[in-house]
Amino acid sequence: MQPTYFDHAATSPMRAVAIEAYVKHADKLNPGAAYAAGRRARSVLDDAREQIAALLGADPIEVIFTASGTEADNLAIQGLFSAASSSRVVTSPLEHPAVAETVRALEAEVDYLGVDRSGHVVDFSALDTPAAVVTCMMANNETGAIQPIEEIAARAAATKSPMHVDAVQAVGKLEIDFHALGITTLAASAHKFGGPRGTGFLLARRSPAPSAILHGGGQERGIRPGTVDVAAAAATAAALQEAYDEREAEHTRVQRLRDRLESEICRQVDDVVINSREPVLPSHLHVSFPGADGDSLIMLLDSLGISASTGSACHSGVSRRSETLEAMGLTLDEGIGSLRLSLGPTTTEEDVSAFSAEIADVVQRARLAGQR
Ligand code: PLP
């Protein structure tokens, strides 16, 4: 049985170009060393930095390699907060835990942007008062909802509030111009666009720069000290280049597959709520099957060789909606019986057919499980 993978938003298989770059440079030594081997490693790292900067409208010096998207979010939010004199933070209730938990861990006065049932920020009034940090995602990891980031950035700039953008789901899929956005920092994660896992980067303007949260040898402008993994940086740049080279064609192809999935689900299953609403990434389809048990949906699909994820989590035996779904106003039933299908470069028509052949039966059984 050929596995059917609908979890690209969690992690996407490494692209062949990234594996090639990784293998080619796996022998590189310390890019900070002054001798010849160090200079060779440094030159590969510089090329990766320049390539990433050019693709995202940043200067090479603004690219800070990190160990993950989570680390990039932490370095930016904690670092900007510690550099500021105020203790007010503005964020959205839709954020990934990498941002939401980081904000929670600050001793900050937190104000939230208002969101609607489609999972988009619609109330900007919290931005009218200056903040130490404004932090908002570019696209949501669960629904794929694309946020009005230009407007949020402009409103933050009007009060001279530094702004961080978690663009982990958007990089490689949306056109991004870091300078044109006028934001302070932006976080990305390589494994979401076909680069290696355990690698990310932060784009960070020269000023205001985040204060150091990690302390060490001063690498990466002192914002992320530690010897950089040159092979991972080269693989990240190669993956990002290919993602942007293919972007328009992939956007159309993946959107068509997503739309087919959506219409198959709506045709075969009664009482379906589509939670991914425009403007939305073409790769995401978030659906609720009220009355169904989320864990059963995942397990039943898994037994058929189909990988997807749910919007509910089980804490101490009690099923809960994710915070994002709660903020959007989904009922408990809608949140618990939900499924996130996320598509990517390896998704095919056959994957959609394999899923469509099983979904009616899977939902029926997950609804029976939900009655227990
Ligand atoms: N931010 C968003 C929106 C994400 O979707 C993720 C991962 O799912 C992260 C941050 C964390 O990225 P990483 O897995 O590289 O730590």
Boltz pocket constraint, residues with backbone or C-beta under 6 A from the ligand:
constraints:
  - pocket:
      binder: B
      contacts: [[A, 9], [A, 10], [A, 67], [A, 68], [A, 69], [A, 70], [A, 71], [A, 73], [A, 96], [A, 98], [A, 137], [A, 139], [A, 140], [A, 141], [A, 166], [A, 168], [A, 169], [A, 188], [A, 189], [A, 190], [A, 198], [A, 199], [A, 200]]
      max_distance: 6.0
